[in-house]
Amino acid sequence: MTAEINLFSPYQLGDLQLPNRFVMAPLTRNRAGAGNVPGEMNATYYAQRASAGLLIAEATQTTPEAQGYPFTPGIHSPEQIAGWKLVTEAVHQQGGRIFLQMWHVGRVSHPDFQPNGALPVAPSPIPPKGEIFTFAGMKPYVTPRALEINEIPLIIQQFRQAAQNAQIAGFDGVEVHGANGYLLDQFLRDGTNQRTDEYGGAVENRARLLLEVVEAVTQVWGGQRVGVRLSPSSTFNDMKDSNPLATFGYVAEALNRFGLAYLHVIETLESDLRHGGTALDTRELRSRFQGTLIVNGGYNRERGDAILASGGADLVSFGQLFLANPDLPKRFELNAPLNQPDFATFYTSGAKGYTDYPFWQG
């Protein structure tokens, strides 16, 4: 009789053998040092959580222009590559596996973060509503500059170079950040993409940049070491799409040709529905994507085990629970009490709320 699949079942992810089906979701923590360089504290943080089947490191700028928040790490300078090498070596010493999430924030930036105070770029000159946290405090978003079509190859090349830099830094793979209202998501959704060239209009055009980036990155790594993250229902960063099923169903099918390590889907949250988002059943994407599916969205042990047992997903990623519980798999296994996350320290500096969450001592 076949044993029931749960979070503690091993999993073959491409050519990587995972000891369990826990994934640590990428979590922005704003704790890179000067020059957006990771350091020893970051290495400690990730090494503490290496019992996950797979760690996905926080969103990391592919280029200086890709930054939208203070103290977020990059992967475009020699110093940053060296800093990330400290992280990957620390994780590997603990027997873990770690992918790097590569991002470009697009319009979710500000001249304060841009070289020479330039405008941030986007598919179309449509600003998000609200304010952005800068080094000088909260400021209103600015209207971004629409990328010229002859600039788009440079964006793709920056992702390709970042993927190469991630190899040098010792990562086990990379995740392309196509979620959460950042640049690739801005191109995907018709609420932010009003272009009339071959990167706008029909879904085949709006998905073009994401697919070209994935193609470039898989040329570096091979498909089985590359993942993609999507957030079909998310309204974060003032995002919307008139037909998420058509948009993301097309993308899920189009990604099949790359033989990817996985598709990582942020599921519909109550907050998205309150802000006008359209619920999309992840089973719709499951039926279209032929590879490994990672789900994310407020999972606990019971829900995680249930979706794995039902075949609705292959792996489950945890965000806040891993942030506050470096030994999350052990705590779940023992039904031990969980540390509660300290929201006040999510995006502050220093070790407090970062590397000082206790391990279970029971």
JOKACOR-V160877 format. One record per residue. N is the residue number from 1. RES is the residue in one letter. PHI is phi in whole degrees, 0 to 359 (999 if undefined). OMEGA is omega in radians with two decimals (* if undefined). Layout:
BEGIN
n:N res:RES phi:PHI omega:OMEGA
n:N res:RES phi:PHI omega:OMEGA
END
This chain:
BEGIN
n:1 res:M phi:999 omega:-3.11
n:2 res:T phi:284 omega:3.11
n:3 res:A phi:292 omega:3.13
n:4 res:E phi:292 omega:3.13
n:5 res:I phi:283 omega:3.05
n:6 res:N phi:214 omega:-3.07
n:7 res:L phi:299 omega:-3.08
n:8 res:F phi:266 omega:3.11
n:9 res:S phi:285 omega:3.06
n:10 res:P phi:292 omega:-3.11
n:11 res:Y phi:212 omega:3.08
n:12 res:Q phi:266 omega:3.14
n:13 res:L phi:258 omega:-3.04
n:14 res:G phi:62 omega:3.10
n:15 res:D phi:259 omega:3.09
n:16 res:L phi:256 omega:3.05
n:17 res:Q phi:266 omega:3.12
n:18 res:L phi:264 omega:-3.11
n:19 res:P phi:286 omega:3.11
n:20 res:N phi:205 omega:-3.06
n:21 res:R phi:252 omega:3.00
n:22 res:F phi:279 omega:3.00
n:23 res:V phi:240 omega:2.98
n:24 res:M phi:276 omega:-3.12
n:25 res:A phi:292 omega:3.05
n:26 res:P phi:293 omega:-3.04
n:27 res:L phi:228 omega:3.06
n:28 res:T phi:295 omega:-3.08
n:29 res:R phi:235 omega:3.03
n:30 res:N phi:55 omega:-3.10
n:31 res:R phi:234 omega:2.99
n:32 res:A phi:287 omega:-3.12
n:33 res:G phi:273 omega:3.14
n:34 res:A phi:304 omega:-3.10
n:35 res:G phi:75 omega:-3.11
n:36 res:N phi:57 omega:-3.09
n:37 res:V phi:256 omega:3.01
n:38 res:P phi:293 omega:-3.13
n:39 res:G phi:220 omega:-3.07
n:40 res:E phi:299 omega:3.14
n:41 res:M phi:297 omega:3.09
n:42 res:N phi:295 omega:3.12
n:43 res:A phi:298 omega:3.11
n:44 res:T phi:298 omega:-3.12
n:45 res:Y phi:303 omega:-3.11
n:46 res:Y phi:288 omega:3.13
n:47 res:A phi:297 omega:3.10
n:48 res:Q phi:300 omega:-3.01
n:49 res:R phi:254 omega:-3.02
n:50 res:A phi:287 omega:3.08
n:51 res:S phi:284 omega:3.00
n:52 res:A phi:298 omega:3.03
n:53 res:G phi:303 omega:3.11
n:54 res:L phi:213 omega:2.96
n:55 res:L phi:261 omega:2.97
n:56 res:I phi:245 omega:-3.08
n:57 res:A phi:292 omega:-3.08
n:58 res:E phi:305 omega:3.12
n:59 res:A phi:305 omega:-2.95
n:60 res:T phi:226 omega:-3.06
n:61 res:Q phi:297 omega:3.06
n:62 res:T phi:278 omega:-3.02
n:63 res:T phi:197 omega:3.10
n:64 res:P phi:304 omega:-3.12
n:65 res:E phi:290 omega:-3.07
n:66 res:A phi:276 omega:-3.03
n:67 res:Q phi:280 omega:3.09
n:68 res:G phi:221 omega:-3.10
n:69 res:Y phi:216 omega:3.10
n:70 res:P phi:290 omega:2.95
n:71 res:F phi:59 omega:3.00
n:72 res:T phi:263 omega:-3.00
n:73 res:P phi:285 omega:3.02
n:74 res:G phi:245 omega:3.07
n:75 res:I phi:221 omega:-3.06
n:76 res:H phi:241 omega:3.13
n:77 res:S phi:239 omega:3.10
n:78 res:P phi:302 omega:-3.14
n:79 res:E phi:294 omega:3.12
n:80 res:Q phi:293 omega:3.10
n:81 res:I phi:300 omega:3.12
n:82 res:A phi:296 omega:3.11
n:83 res:G phi:296 omega:3.11
n:84 res:W phi:294 omega:3.11
n:85 res:K phi:296 omega:3.04
n:86 res:L phi:301 omega:-3.11
n:87 res:V phi:293 omega:-3.06
n:88 res:T phi:296 omega:3.12
n:89 res:E phi:294 omega:3.13
n:90 res:A phi:295 omega:3.12
n:91 res:V phi:294 omega:-3.12
n:92 res:H phi:294 omega:3.08
n:93 res:Q phi:297 omega:3.10
n:94 res:Q phi:267 omega:3.09
n:95 res:G phi:82 omega:-3.07
n:96 res:G phi:265 omega:3.10
n:97 res:R phi:231 omega:-3.04
n:98 res:I phi:218 omega:3.01
n:99 res:F phi:258 omega:3.06
n:100 res:L phi:254 omega:3.03
n:101 res:Q phi:271 omega:-3.10
n:102 res:M phi:257 omega:-3.10
n:103 res:W phi:221 omega:2.92
n:104 res:H phi:221 omega:-3.01
n:105 res:V phi:281 omega:3.14
n:106 res:G phi:62 omega:-3.04
n:107 res:R phi:288 omega:-3.10
n:108 res:V phi:275 omega:3.13
n:109 res:S phi:217 omega:-3.06
n:110 res:H phi:201 omega:3.08
n:111 res:P phi:308 omega:3.11
n:112 res:D phi:300 omega:3.14
n:113 res:F phi:263 omega:-2.99
n:114 res:Q phi:269 omega:3.04
n:115 res:P phi:306 omega:3.12
n:116 res:N phi:61 omega:3.07
n:117 res:G phi:67 omega:-3.11
n:118 res:A phi:290 omega:3.03
n:119 res:L phi:286 omega:2.98
n:120 res:P phi:293 omega:-3.10
n:121 res:V phi:253 omega:-3.09
n:122 res:A phi:200 omega:3.04
n:123 res:P phi:294 omega:-3.10
n:124 res:S phi:218 omega:-3.09
n:125 res:P phi:282 omega:-3.12
n:126 res:I phi:239 omega:-3.13
n:127 res:P phi:279 omega:2.97
n:128 res:P phi:287 omega:3.05
n:129 res:K phi:285 omega:3.03
n:130 res:G phi:102 omega:-3.05
n:131 res:E phi:232 omega:-3.14
n:132 res:I phi:239 omega:3.10
n:133 res:F phi:274 omega:3.13
n:134 res:T phi:245 omega:3.08
n:135 res:F phi:298 omega:3.14
n:136 res:A phi:256 omega:3.14
n:137 res:G phi:98 omega:-3.08
n:138 res:M phi:285 omega:3.09
n:139 res:K phi:221 omega:3.08
n:140 res:P phi:295 omega:3.00
n:141 res:Y phi:298 omega:3.08
n:142 res:V phi:259 omega:3.04
n:143 res:T phi:285 omega:-3.08
n:144 res:P phi:285 omega:3.06
n:145 res:R phi:266 omega:3.10
n:146 res:A phi:291 omega:3.08
n:147 res:L phi:297 omega:2.99
n:148 res:E phi:288 omega:-3.07
n:149 res:I phi:296 omega:3.13
n:150 res:N phi:282 omega:3.07
n:151 res:E phi:269 omega:-3.03
n:152 res:I phi:296 omega:3.08
n:153 res:P phi:303 omega:3.11
n:154 res:L phi:293 omega:3.09
n:155 res:I phi:302 omega:-3.14
n:156 res:I phi:297 omega:3.13
n:157 res:Q phi:297 omega:3.13
n:158 res:Q phi:295 omega:3.06
n:159 res:F phi:293 omega:3.12
n:160 res:R phi:299 omega:-3.14
n:161 res:Q phi:294 omega:3.10
n:162 res:A phi:298 omega:3.10
n:163 res:A phi:296 omega:3.09
n:164 res:Q phi:295 omega:3.13
n:165 res:N phi:295 omega:3.10
n:166 res:A phi:295 omega:3.05
n:167 res:Q phi:297 omega:-3.14
n:168 res:I phi:299 omega:-3.11
n:169 res:A phi:284 omega:3.03
n:170 res:G phi:93 omega:3.09
n:171 res:F phi:292 omega:3.11
n:172 res:D phi:270 omega:3.14
n:173 res:G phi:171 omega:-3.11
n:174 res:V phi:222 omega:3.03
n:175 res:E phi:241 omega:3.07
n:176 res:V phi:275 omega:-3.08
n:177 res:H phi:275 omega:3.09
n:178 res:G phi:251 omega:-2.98
n:179 res:A phi:236 omega:2.89
n:180 res:N phi:60 omega:3.04
n:181 res:G phi:80 omega:3.09
n:182 res:Y phi:267 omega:-2.83
n:183 res:L phi:305 omega:-3.07
n:184 res:L phi:293 omega:3.06
n:185 res:D phi:293 omega:3.11
n:186 res:Q phi:298 omega:3.07
n:187 res:F phi:290 omega:-3.08
n:188 res:L phi:294 omega:-2.92
n:189 res:R phi:262 omega:-3.04
n:190 res:D phi:283 omega:3.03
n:191 res:G phi:288 omega:-3.12
n:192 res:T phi:241 omega:-3.11
n:193 res:N phi:249 omega:3.10
n:194 res:Q phi:241 omega:3.13
n:195 res:R phi:290 omega:3.10
n:196 res:T phi:242 omega:3.10
n:197 res:D phi:264 omega:-3.07
n:198 res:E phi:286 omega:3.04
n:199 res:Y phi:251 omega:3.14
n:200 res:G phi:217 omega:3.11
n:201 res:G phi:93 omega:-3.12
n:202 res:A phi:298 omega:-3.10
n:203 res:V phi:301 omega:3.11
n:204 res:E phi:300 omega:3.11
n:205 res:N phi:280 omega:-3.13
n:206 res:R phi:294 omega:3.13
n:207 res:A phi:276 omega:-3.00
n:208 res:R phi:301 omega:-3.08
n:209 res:L phi:295 omega:3.10
n:210 res:L phi:304 omega:-3.09
n:211 res:L phi:292 omega:3.10
n:212 res:E phi:291 omega:3.06
n:213 res:V phi:295 omega:3.14
n:214 res:V phi:299 omega:3.11
n:215 res:E phi:299 omega:-3.14
n:216 res:A phi:296 omega:-3.09
n:217 res:V phi:289 omega:3.11
n:218 res:T phi:290 omega:3.04
n:219 res:Q phi:294 omega:3.10
n:220 res:V phi:278 omega:-2.95
n:221 res:W phi:259 omega:-2.85
n:222 res:G phi:81 omega:-3.02
n:223 res:G phi:301 omega:-2.99
n:224 res:Q phi:286 omega:3.04
n:225 res:R phi:243 omega:-3.12
n:226 res:V phi:232 omega:3.02
n:227 res:G phi:243 omega:3.10
n:228 res:V phi:227 omega:3.09
n:229 res:R phi:250 omega:3.13
n:230 res:L phi:229 omega:3.10
n:231 res:S phi:224 omega:-2.96
n:232 res:P phi:300 omega:-3.05
n:233 res:S phi:256 omega:-2.98
n:234 res:S phi:290 omega:3.02
n:235 res:T phi:255 omega:3.14
n:236 res:F phi:302 omega:-3.10
n:237 res:N phi:64 omega:3.01
n:238 res:D phi:62 omega:-3.10
n:239 res:M phi:256 omega:3.05
n:240 res:K phi:201 omega:3.09
n:241 res:D phi:215 omega:-3.06
n:242 res:S phi:287 omega:-3.11
n:243 res:N phi:209 omega:-3.08
n:244 res:P phi:301 omega:-3.12
n:245 res:L phi:296 omega:3.12
n:246 res:A phi:294 omega:-3.10
n:247 res:T phi:295 omega:-3.00
n:248 res:F phi:277 omega:2.99
n:249 res:G phi:296 omega:3.09
n:250 res:Y phi:297 omega:-3.11
n:251 res:V phi:298 omega:-3.12
n:252 res:A phi:301 omega:3.11
n:253 res:E phi:291 omega:-3.10
n:254 res:A phi:295 omega:-3.14
n:255 res:L phi:289 omega:-3.08
n:256 res:N phi:301 omega:-3.04
n:257 res:R phi:291 omega:-3.08
n:258 res:F phi:267 omega:-3.11
n:259 res:G phi:59 omega:-3.00
n:260 res:L phi:292 omega:3.00
n:261 res:A phi:298 omega:-3.09
n:262 res:Y phi:191 omega:2.89
n:263 res:L phi:245 omega:-3.04
n:264 res:H phi:248 omega:-3.01
n:265 res:V phi:247 omega:2.97
n:266 res:I phi:276 omega:-3.03
n:267 res:E phi:280 omega:-3.10
n:268 res:T phi:298 omega:3.09
n:269 res:L phi:253 omega:3.11
n:270 res:E phi:302 omega:-3.14
n:271 res:S phi:297 omega:3.10
n:272 res:D phi:294 omega:-3.13
n:273 res:L phi:294 omega:3.11
n:274 res:R phi:296 omega:-3.12
n:275 res:H phi:259 omega:3.02
n:276 res:G phi:90 omega:3.11
n:277 res:G phi:289 omega:3.11
n:278 res:T phi:257 omega:3.14
n:279 res:A phi:294 omega:3.07
n:280 res:L phi:232 omega:3.14
n:281 res:D phi:291 omega:-3.11
n:282 res:T phi:301 omega:3.10
n:283 res:R phi:299 omega:3.08
n:284 res:E phi:296 omega:3.11
n:285 res:L phi:283 omega:3.09
n:286 res:R phi:303 omega:-3.11
n:287 res:S phi:285 omega:-3.09
n:288 res:R phi:259 omega:-3.11
n:289 res:F phi:264 omega:-2.98
n:290 res:Q phi:269 omega:-3.06
n:291 res:G phi:254 omega:-3.14
n:292 res:T phi:294 omega:3.11
n:293 res:L phi:246 omega:2.99
n:294 res:I phi:256 omega:3.08
n:295 res:V phi:248 omega:-3.13
n:296 res:N phi:216 omega:3.10
n:297 res:G phi:158 omega:3.06
n:298 res:G phi:70 omega:-3.12
n:299 res:Y phi:286 omega:2.92
n:300 res:N phi:243 omega:-3.10
n:301 res:R phi:297 omega:-3.06
n:302 res:E phi:298 omega:-3.13
n:303 res:R phi:292 omega:3.12
n:304 res:G phi:296 omega:3.10
n:305 res:D phi:300 omega:-3.06
n:306 res:A phi:294 omega:-3.09
n:307 res:I phi:289 omega:3.08
n:308 res:L phi:291 omega:-3.13
n:309 res:A phi:296 omega:-3.12
n:310 res:S phi:281 omega:-3.06
n:311 res:G phi:82 omega:-3.13
n:312 res:G phi:285 omega:3.09
n:313 res:A phi:201 omega:3.12
n:314 res:D phi:255 omega:-3.12
n:315 res:L phi:219 omega:3.14
n:316 res:V phi:233 omega:3.11
n:317 res:S phi:257 omega:-3.11
n:318 res:F phi:239 omega:3.14
n:319 res:G phi:258 omega:-3.06
n:320 res:Q phi:300 omega:-3.14
n:321 res:L phi:294 omega:3.09
n:322 res:F phi:285 omega:3.10
n:323 res:L phi:302 omega:-3.05
n:324 res:A phi:268 omega:-3.08
n:325 res:N phi:229 omega:-3.08
n:326 res:P phi:300 omega:-3.14
n:327 res:D phi:252 omega:-3.04
n:328 res:L phi:306 omega:3.13
n:329 res:P phi:303 omega:3.14
n:330 res:K phi:296 omega:-3.14
n:331 res:R phi:297 omega:3.09
n:332 res:F phi:297 omega:-3.09
n:333 res:E phi:298 omega:-3.08
n:334 res:L phi:267 omega:-3.02
n:335 res:N phi:53 omega:-3.11
n:336 res:A phi:279 omega:3.08
n:337 res:P phi:300 omega:-3.13
n:338 res:L phi:257 omega:2.92
n:339 res:N phi:297 omega:3.08
n:340 res:Q phi:267 omega:-3.12
n:341 res:P phi:293 omega:3.09
n:342 res:D phi:264 omega:-3.04
n:343 res:F phi:299 omega:-3.08
n:344 res:A phi:293 omega:-3.09
n:345 res:T phi:249 omega:-3.13
n:346 res:F phi:302 omega:-2.97
n:347 res:Y phi:237 omega:3.10
n:348 res:T phi:264 omega:-3.13
n:349 res:S phi:254 omega:3.02
n:350 res:G phi:85 omega:-3.02
n:351 res:A phi:283 omega:-3.10
n:352 res:K phi:298 omega:-3.11
n:353 res:G phi:73 omega:-3.10
n:354 res:Y phi:232 omega:-3.12
n:355 res:T phi:252 omega:-3.05
n:356 res:D phi:255 omega:3.04
n:357 res:Y phi:292 omega:-3.03
n:358 res:P phi:285 omega:2.95
n:359 res:F phi:281 omega:3.11
n:360 res:W phi:291 omega:-3.09
n:361 res:Q phi:247 omega:-3.05
n:362 res:G phi:290 omega:*
END
